[in-house]
Amino acid sequence: MNMNVAALKLAPAAEADHADQILGTDAPSRLAFKDAMLQAVDMVAHGTAAASSLYSGTGVAGLRALLDDLDPLPKVGTGIAAALADIGRPALEHALTVGHPAAMAHLHCPVAVPALAAEVLISATNQSLDSWDQSPFATLVEERVLTLLTELAGLPASASGNFTSGGSQSNMTALYLAAERYGADARKSGVILTSEHSHFSIRKSAAVLGFADDAVISIASDEAGRMSMPALEAGLQRVVGEGRVPIAVVATAGTTDLGAIDPLVEIAEVAAARDLWMHVDAAYGGGLLFSRHRDRLQGLERAHSIALDFHKMLFQPISCGALLIRDRAHFAPLASKADYLNPEDAVFADAPNLVERSVQTTRRADALKVLMTMRAIGRDGLDALICQTLENTRAAAEAVEARDYLRLARRPSLSTVLFRYVSAGGPELSDAITLKTRAALFHAGIAALATTVLDGRVHFKLTLLNPRSTPDVVHRVLDAIGETARELEAHHART
Ligand SMILES: *Cc1c(COP(=O)(O)O)cnc(C)c1O
């Protein structure tokens, strides 16, 4: 007998070995898993009053004090029941309840139940998508979902993609591949053109990727927030006149504030004529692919790359996004830098190793939750949910227009509504009251609203990603805005 095995057998069991706390193939750890999960699920489903309120209202100091009073690493562990009581309960009680109908601040969605069930499988199996032998089925699930997504987007059979942590990573990866396509000088003299309303992750990505400080050129938008084609042409001519090299145009399908969809067909024409990489940031508006309104994304099928987020319009728990690439050959720069896999001595024939398409190495099996959601809810179900949010948004804009103390900024395009509070005290006072009203309604647990700057002035912004944010809810929120703003204004007048 091997000496080490004998020694192992003779070693006395540690006084309290915690082996059952590591999910294994044995019955005790499976029972421990089940017990812990059921307690946690029970807490989410019934355990706290917090589940029905938007927010506890506790400020930063109060939350910090809760944590300061707690020993994060006790010498002897408390066990799961006490840990859930001490940490799980406040984590739920002081969460922003994303499923509350008055949670309307950001592109931050309520989550689909089938996706939550999938999350249990994703985390318990802990598959990693970098290599096939770490995720045999999950790798193929991701490939299957990507095939469906490229079909929905209208990309050709050469297309491929990978799941990402979200739009920011998708955008950065796309710009990396675009730069690699143009070669060594791309980062020195290359220029990326994008609308003034495009997401900040475009600029951040260019900075991280080592482009020049002025590499991202901002193109003016029309009144609706869509990239202006004359401005794009003028921008291109100016850049070329300066001896610089345009390499990519980034269109946005669903800008973060106005939900504006750039003219994708026209942009594709320009990109083709000038041999530019066309990236479409559809992190927000890509959700339309799952609805009857997918024709609003016409031109998407001509993109070289597309960013999609499922944690925006598709009810997925964070994080869940994808990057689609028109021609899988364009992933080559990422594949060539994953050399530890030694493709020349591949062990598993035909097995895809998805690290070759990703900037991440270890990576979650997030495609499983998208697949589970699509299977369980179905095409008609997702269409109905998304259409309900668009319908709610249209009704919310009407509700804004019906109030004389509010002024609608633009007709909604997707699920955001931007509007001004009108103050007799003038625009500066209106800006200040808007910011204060937002904070007051948040701390009172009445509504989570956003504010943004449009046309140089502070606006309220509602983002209605929850099908339950129906007109009655919106009416209550708009009334609360009016009451709170008038109180603040009266207070201001007295002081
Ligand atoms: C949300 C958003 C992003 C960023 O995506 P993350 O998933 O938050 O990284 C990028 N672009 C647009 C248009 C977005 O709305």
The ligand as a MOL file (V3000), in Angstrom:
LIG
                    3D

  0  0  0     0  0            999 V3000
M  V30 BEGIN CTAB
M  V30 COUNTS 15 15 0 0 0
M  V30 BEGIN ATOM
M  V30 1 C -25.6640 50.1790 -19.9810 0
M  V30 2 C -25.0000 50.5770 -21.2200 0
M  V30 3 C -23.6460 50.2740 -21.4440 0
M  V30 4 C -22.7920 49.6600 -20.3770 0
M  V30 5 O -23.1520 48.3470 -20.1720 0
M  V30 6 P -22.7750 47.5880 -18.8120 0
M  V30 7 O -23.5030 46.3210 -18.9730 0
M  V30 8 O -23.3030 48.4440 -17.7140 0
M  V30 9 O -21.3030 47.4600 -18.7750 0
M  V30 10 C -23.1010 50.5850 -22.6640 0
M  V30 11 N -23.8320 51.1860 -23.6080 0
M  V30 12 C -25.1230 51.5150 -23.4370 0
M  V30 13 C -25.8720 52.2010 -24.5370 0
M  V30 14 C -25.7490 51.2240 -22.2210 0
M  V30 15 O -27.0290 51.5550 -22.0370 0
M  V30 END ATOM
M  V30 BEGIN BOND
M  V30 1 1 1 2
M  V30 2 1 2 3
M  V30 3 2 2 14
M  V30 4 1 3 4
M  V30 5 2 3 10
M  V30 6 1 4 5
M  V30 7 1 5 6
M  V30 8 2 6 7
M  V30 9 1 6 8
M  V30 10 1 6 9
M  V30 11 1 10 11
M  V30 12 2 11 12
M  V30 13 1 12 13
M  V30 14 1 12 14
M  V30 15 1 14 15
M  V30 END BOND
M  V30 END CTAB
M  END
